[in-house]
């Protein structure tokens, strides 16, 4: 048996923007999307391909926001 490892997941995903800023008001509908972020995985090698990235917020404190894990929508 021969196993060829074509790629190792050794590079962390890179967000398309250096930072994201959003201003929301009190009147914002609670379930309305606030922002969509996007990242690419250099290990994939093709930015147009499925990136297989899961987005989440660190749950250290109570957070009223949540990500749609596969889409990066907050």
N, C-alpha and C positions, 0 to 999 in steps of 0.2 A: 504494500500500500504506500502510495506517495501522496503527501498532502502539501499543496502549494498555498502559502498564505500570500494573497495578493495585496492586502491592505490591512494595516493595523490601525485601530481607532486611537491614534496618539495625538491628534491635533484637535484642540477645542474649537467649537463653533465660533464663528465671527458674525457679530451683528452687522447689518448693512449700514447702519448709522452709528456714529461714535456715541451719541446720547440722544435721548428722546425726551421731549418736554411737552406737557399737556396742561392746559388750564381748564378746569371745569367749574361750573357754578352750582349753587345749591339746588337749582331747579332741574339739574340733570336727571333724567329718568334712570332709576337704579339699574335696570337691565340693559341700558343702551351702551354699545361699545364706546370706549373712551379713546383707544388707540390700537393700532395693529403694528406689531414689531416683526422684524424678519431677520433671520440669520441663515448663514450657509455653513456647511461642514466641509472644510478643506480636504478631509479624508475621502469624500465622495468624488471630488475631482470635476464634477459637472454641476454648475450652479443652477442649471435648468432642470436637473433631475430631482427626484424625491429626496429630501434632505433628512428625513427621519429624525427630526428634532422635536423634543418635548419641552414646552415652555411651562414655567411655574413660578410662583412667588414664594420666597422664603417665609415660612410660617412662624417666625420667632415671636411676633406679636399679633394681636388680633388685627385682621386686615379686611376691610369691606370690599376689596376687589378680588377678582379671580381671572385666571387666564383660561381660554379654551386651549387645552394642552397642545393640540396638533396645529392650530392655526396662528397662535401668537396674538390673539385678540384679547385685550384687557377690558 
